[in-house]
């Protein structure tokens, strides 16, 4: 199973749209995971049309309509892998720790978060911590990016530079 992971799109404030390369990747994916700060409900609806199998949470900068539609935290299983999903808050260097504490009792195998715009891909004590970065905003990162997860008995994660 191939999953595209996005966070921190900030549409339309950071950009009018996401890069075409991201759209191409979504069209080839089995699932889409959105870790918050998409921007507005229209962006969510456009992404859902491209990939109906979607898991998403809201972020601190999302519109009120999107915050009402989406939870701020989710725990779900995909092909036998239990995943915790949140946007995140606080200082960027503390996000993996904050995310870990958020899901410490959920027995997840992966924690996906955003907020910092900084790509992060590390496994700690058997748990994958993954931030796809931002495909539209480099305010705290040296490059734009998104993520790809591949689940086939286990989970493999990679950051795609744009």
Residue frames relative to the residue before (quaternion, step in Angstrom):
aa qw qx qy qz dx dy dz
X 1.0000 0.0000 0.0000 0.0000 0.00 0.00 0.00
X 0.1824 -0.7840 0.5885 0.0753 3.56 -0.86 1.02
X 0.0683 -0.8104 0.5811 -0.0316 3.55 -0.75 1.16
X 0.2481 -0.7337 0.6135 0.1539 3.55 -0.93 0.94
X 0.1434 -0.7864 0.5988 0.0504 3.58 -0.95 0.96
X 0.0131 -0.8005 0.5976 -0.0442 3.55 -0.79 1.12
X 0.0686 0.7641 -0.6411 0.0218 3.52 -1.27 0.53
X 0.8547 0.2205 -0.1221 0.4538 3.53 -1.33 0.32
X 0.1510 0.7986 -0.5567 0.1719 3.55 0.79 1.09
X 0.0593 -0.8462 0.5212 0.0934 3.57 1.03 -0.89
X 0.2675 0.7506 -0.5461 0.2585 3.57 0.86 1.04
X 0.6378 -0.2214 -0.7377 0.0090 1.75 -1.65 1.82
X 0.4337 0.7385 -0.4539 0.2461 3.66 1.14 0.08
X 0.7490 0.3751 -0.2253 0.4975 3.65 0.89 -0.84
X 0.7836 -0.0445 0.0672 0.6160 3.57 1.16 -0.63
X 0.5707 -0.5896 0.4452 0.3583 3.56 -1.25 0.38
X 0.7944 -0.0409 0.0736 0.6015 3.56 1.12 -0.68
X 0.5460 -0.5773 0.4703 0.3839 3.56 -1.29 0.11
X 0.6358 -0.5562 0.3678 0.3888 3.61 -1.14 0.51
X 0.6265 -0.5730 0.3896 0.3568 3.56 -1.14 0.71
X 0.6106 0.5710 -0.3497 0.4229 3.60 1.06 -0.69
X 0.6263 0.5172 -0.3316 0.4799 3.57 1.13 -0.62
X 0.6297 0.5226 -0.3321 0.4691 3.58 0.99 -0.81
X 0.6395 0.5313 -0.3245 0.4510 3.60 0.96 -0.85
X 0.6617 0.5022 -0.3023 0.4675 3.57 0.96 -0.87
X 0.6363 0.5358 -0.3293 0.4468 3.60 0.96 -0.86
X 0.6542 0.5379 -0.3117 0.4308 3.59 0.93 -0.90
X 0.7111 0.4274 -0.2444 0.5019 3.61 1.18 -0.53
X 0.5802 0.6229 -0.3531 0.3882 3.60 1.30 -0.13
X 0.4708 -0.6486 0.5261 0.2845 3.51 -1.34 0.43
X 0.8017 0.0551 0.0296 0.5944 3.55 1.18 -0.65
X 0.2133 -0.7492 0.6147 0.1235 3.53 -1.30 0.49
X 0.0906 -0.7643 0.6370 0.0431 3.58 -0.97 0.94
X 0.1189 -0.8042 0.5824 0.0061 3.55 -0.80 1.14
X 0.1835 -0.8300 0.5238 0.0562 3.57 -0.52 1.23
X 0.7636 -0.4502 0.2008 0.4170 3.56 0.91 0.94
X 0.7923 0.2847 -0.2839 0.4589 3.49 -1.44 0.40
X 0.1552 0.7787 -0.5772 0.1904 3.54 0.83 1.07
X 0.5296 -0.6081 0.4085 0.4277 3.52 1.06 -0.82
X 0.7992 -0.2143 0.1834 0.5308 3.54 0.22 -1.25
X 0.7110 -0.4735 0.3375 0.3955 3.52 -1.36 0.29
X 0.5958 0.5745 -0.3609 0.4298 3.60 1.06 -0.70
X 0.6516 0.5064 -0.3200 0.4653 3.61 0.95 -0.85
X 0.6307 0.5245 -0.3256 0.4701 3.59 0.95 -0.83
X 0.6789 0.4977 -0.2944 0.4525 3.60 0.85 -0.96
X 0.6358 0.5212 -0.3286 0.4648 3.62 1.01 -0.77
X 0.6706 0.4883 -0.3019 0.4698 3.58 0.94 -0.86
X 0.6452 0.5321 -0.3166 0.4477 3.60 0.99 -0.81
X 0.6144 0.5368 -0.3429 0.4656 3.60 1.11 -0.61
X 0.6760 0.4932 -0.2874 0.4660 3.59 1.06 -0.74
X 0.7942 0.0474 0.0220 0.6054 3.55 1.04 -0.82
X 0.2529 -0.8318 0.4744 0.1384 3.60 0.05 1.27
X 0.6536 0.4577 -0.3238 0.5084 3.61 1.13 -0.53
X 0.1882 0.8042 -0.5180 0.2226 3.53 -0.12 1.35
X 0.0789 -0.7314 0.6745 0.0623 3.54 -1.20 0.73
X 0.0664 0.8220 -0.5557 0.1054 3.56 -0.79 1.00
X 0.1312 -0.7414 0.6510 0.0966 3.51 -1.33 0.52
X 0.5014 -0.6377 0.4908 0.3180 3.54 -1.26 0.38
X 0.2707 -0.7412 0.5918 0.1648 3.51 -1.34 0.39
X 0.7090 -0.4917 0.3146 0.3957 3.55 -1.28 0.28
X 0.7367 0.4002 -0.2277 0.4952 3.61 1.12 -0.53
X 0.4460 0.6940 -0.4603 0.3280 3.61 1.22 0.11
X 0.6107 -0.5442 0.4304 0.3817 3.54 -1.28 0.47
X 0.6379 -0.5297 0.3911 0.3994 3.57 -1.21 0.44
X 0.6264 0.5445 -0.3388 0.4432 3.60 1.01 -0.77
X 0.6756 0.4762 -0.2919 0.4811 3.58 0.98 -0.81
X 0.6284 0.5324 -0.3305 0.4609 3.59 1.03 -0.74
X 0.6482 0.5060 -0.3157 0.4734 3.59 1.08 -0.66
X 0.6836 0.5045 -0.2740 0.4507 3.58 1.08 -0.75
X 0.7992 0.2974 -0.1169 0.5091 3.58 0.97 -0.91
X 0.4708 -0.6512 0.5036 0.3173 3.61 -1.10 0.62
X 0.4917 -0.6444 0.4792 0.3366 3.59 -1.23 0.15
X 0.7663 0.1512 -0.0930 0.6175 3.57 1.33 -0.15
X 0.0187 0.7912 -0.6111 0.0140 3.57 -1.11 0.69
X 0.0971 -0.7398 0.6617 0.0727 3.53 -1.24 0.63
X 0.1435 0.7887 -0.5767 0.1576 3.56 -0.75 1.08
X 0.3521 -0.7192 0.5565 0.2215 3.57 -1.28 0.31
X 0.0656 -0.7626 0.6433 0.0208 3.52 -1.12 0.81
X 0.8415 -0.1169 0.0406 0.5259 3.56 -0.64 1.16
X 0.7518 -0.4190 0.2056 0.4659 3.57 0.93 0.94
X 0.6242 0.4993 -0.3449 0.4921 3.61 1.27 0.06
X 0.2666 -0.7701 0.5621 0.1413 3.59 -0.72 1.10
X 0.0973 -0.8213 0.5613 -0.0317 3.54 -0.72 1.22
X 0.2043 -0.7308 0.6388 0.1270 3.55 -1.13 0.81
X 0.0796 -0.8096 0.5815 -0.0090 3.57 -0.88 0.99
X 0.1707 0.7509 -0.6244 0.1312 3.55 -0.93 0.98
X 0.5246 -0.6001 0.4779 0.3692 3.57 -1.27 0.22
X 0.3987 -0.7086 0.4873 0.3187 3.55 0.74 -1.06
X 0.0579 -0.7681 0.6373 0.0218 3.51 -1.35 0.27
X 0.7196 0.4561 -0.3201 0.4143 3.52 -1.27 0.32
X 0.7821 -0.3426 0.2612 0.4502 3.51 -1.39 -0.23
X 0.5753 -0.6370 0.3899 0.3335 3.61 -0.88 0.91
X 0.6806 0.4992 -0.3055 0.4408 3.60 0.92 -0.84
X 0.6794 0.4771 -0.2847 0.4793 3.62 1.21 -0.34
X 0.4484 0.7425 -0.4307 0.2493 3.61 1.22 -0.27
X 0.6559 0.4909 -0.3541 0.4511 3.66 0.79 -0.75
X 0.6464 0.5126 -0.3123 0.4710 3.59 1.02 -0.79
X 0.6507 0.5084 -0.3076 0.4728 3.59 0.95 -0.89
X 0.6661 0.4995 -0.2987 0.4664 3.57 0.91 -0.92
X 0.6376 0.5350 -0.3222 0.4510 3.57 0.97 -0.82
X 0.6730 0.4840 -0.2919 0.4771 3.58 0.95 -0.87
X 0.6111 0.5731 -0.3468 0.4217 3.59 1.04 -0.74
X 0.7998 0.2774 -0.1207 0.5185 3.58 0.99 -0.85
X 0.3020 0.8109 -0.4709 0.1720 3.60 1.25 0.22
X 0.7437 0.3908 -0.2275 0.4925 3.62 1.04 -0.63
X 0.5915 0.6160 -0.3442 0.3902 3.59 1.29 0.00
X 0.3222 -0.7847 0.4756 0.2330 3.60 1.30 -0.09
X 0.2266 0.7924 -0.5247 0.2130 3.56 0.90 1.02
X 0.3808 -0.7025 0.5533 0.2353 3.54 -1.28 0.45
X 0.7765 0.1289 -0.0859 0.6107 3.57 1.32 -0.29
X 0.1293 -0.7488 0.6462 0.0705 3.54 -1.17 0.75
X 0.0939 -0.7891 0.6069 0.0126 3.54 -0.72 1.15
X 0.0752 0.7918 -0.5980 0.0994 3.54 -0.91 1.00
X 0.2611 -0.7428 0.5933 0.1676 3.55 -1.33 0.19
X 0.4349 0.7618 -0.4538 0.1570 3.53 -0.82 -1.23
X 0.7693 0.3870 -0.2195 0.4584 3.63 0.72 -0.95
X 0.3410 -0.7371 0.4877 0.3202 3.59 1.25 -0.50
X 0.5975 0.5700 -0.3463 0.4451 3.60 1.29 0.03
X 0.4259 -0.7020 0.5028 0.2703 3.60 -0.67 1.03
X 0.0271 0.7811 -0.6210 0.0594 3.55 -1.05 0.83
X 0.0924 0.7883 -0.5960 0.1214 3.57 -0.79 1.05
X 0.3108 0.7398 -0.5322 0.2699 3.57 -0.02 1.33
X 0.2521 -0.7245 0.6170 0.1757 3.51 -1.20 0.61
X 0.0210 -0.7899 0.6112 -0.0447 3.56 -0.78 1.12
X 0.8420 -0.0663 -0.0075 0.5353 3.57 -0.70 1.14
X 0.7369 -0.4498 0.2189 0.4547 3.56 0.96 0.94
X 0.6472 0.4768 -0.3239 0.4989 3.61 1.28 0.07
X 0.3572 -0.7183 0.5614 0.2033 3.56 -0.91 0.99
X 0.1060 -0.7463 0.6550 0.0529 3.57 -0.95 0.97
X 0.0401 0.8420 -0.5239 0.1223 3.55 -0.51 1.24
X 0.0082 0.7435 -0.6676 0.0378 3.52 -0.93 1.09
X 0.3441 -0.7880 0.4714 0.1961 3.61 -0.55 1.11
X 0.4694 -0.6374 0.4695 0.3910 3.59 1.22 -0.29
X 0.5052 -0.6304 0.4890 0.3290 3.57 -1.24 -0.39
X 0.3590 -0.7423 0.5188 0.2259 3.61 -0.87 0.88
X 0.7662 0.3841 -0.1871 0.4800 3.61 1.22 -0.26
X 0.7966 0.2679 -0.1041 0.5318 3.61 1.10 -0.55
X 0.1433 -0.8147 0.5598 0.0475 3.60 -0.69 1.13
X 0.2163 0.8342 -0.4945 0.1132 3.58 1.17 0.39
X 0.8058 0.1792 -0.1011 0.5553 3.63 1.00 -0.71
X 0.7004 0.4351 -0.2469 0.5091 3.59 1.27 0.16
X 0.5271 -0.6600 0.4354 0.3113 3.60 -1.11 0.59
X 0.7999 0.0947 -0.0509 0.5904 3.61 1.23 -0.30
X 0.4938 -0.6093 0.5227 0.3343 3.54 -1.30 0.33
X 0.0426 0.8170 -0.5702 0.0747 3.56 -1.10 0.70
X 0.0929 -0.7253 0.6688 0.1344 3.49 -1.46 0.05
X 0.4210 -0.7306 0.4863 0.2292 3.56 -1.25 0.18
X 0.1579 -0.7419 0.6411 0.1170 3.50 -1.34 0.42
X 0.1098 -0.7497 0.6500 0.0584 3.53 -0.98 0.96
X 0.0917 -0.7621 0.6375 0.0661 3.54 -1.08 0.76
X 0.0902 -0.7956 0.5991 0.0074 3.54 -0.74 1.13
X 0.2140 0.7317 -0.6135 0.2060 3.49 -0.73 1.21
X 0.7947 -0.1278 0.0386 0.5922 3.55 0.43 1.24
X 0.7606 0.0440 -0.0127 0.6476 3.56 1.13 -0.75
X 0.4444 -0.6758 0.5101 0.2925 3.57 -1.25 -0.26
X 0.0716 -0.7629 0.6423 0.0187 3.54 -0.98 0.97
X 0.1092 -0.8044 0.5835 0.0224 3.56 -0.95 0.91
X 0.0572 0.7899 -0.6104 0.0131 3.52 -1.14 0.67
X 0.3907 -0.6828 0.5760 0.2220 3.50 -1.27 0.63
X 0.1872 -0.7666 0.6065 0.0973 3.56 -0.97 0.92
X 0.2850 -0.7541 0.5710 0.1555 3.58 -0.64 1.15
X 0.2518 -0.7655 0.5757 0.1386 3.55 -1.05 0.81
